[in-house]
C-alpha cells in the first residue's frame, strides 16, 4: 500500500467510527425509542462488563481452568464478599488485589 492509501484508510475508518458512535448525538431532537429498548439499554453496561470480566476469571489460554489452585478464583470470592459486606468499590478492588498478589507471589499460584 502506498502512503496515500494508508492515510485514506485511516481517515475513512476515523470518519466511520465518529459517525457510528456519534449517531445519537447529531440529531437536534431526541430519537424516540420503544420502552422495551429503553429498558434493555439499562442493562447494557452490566452485560458488557460481565462479557469482559467473566472469561478473564474462568479461562486461561482459551480453556476453562481445571484446578482450584488459581488465585483469580479466591480473589473474586474475597472481593465479592467484601463488596456485599461493606458496599465499597475501593475496598473491593484492594481486597481482591491483595489476595491475588498474596497467592501469586507467596504460593506461586
Secondary structure, DSSP 4 states (H G I P E B T S, - for coil): --HHHHHHHHHHHHHHHHHHHTHHHHSSSPPP--HHHHHHHTTHHHHHHHHHHHHHHHEETTEE---S--HHHHHHHHHHHHHHHH--HHHHHHHHHHHHHIIIIIH--
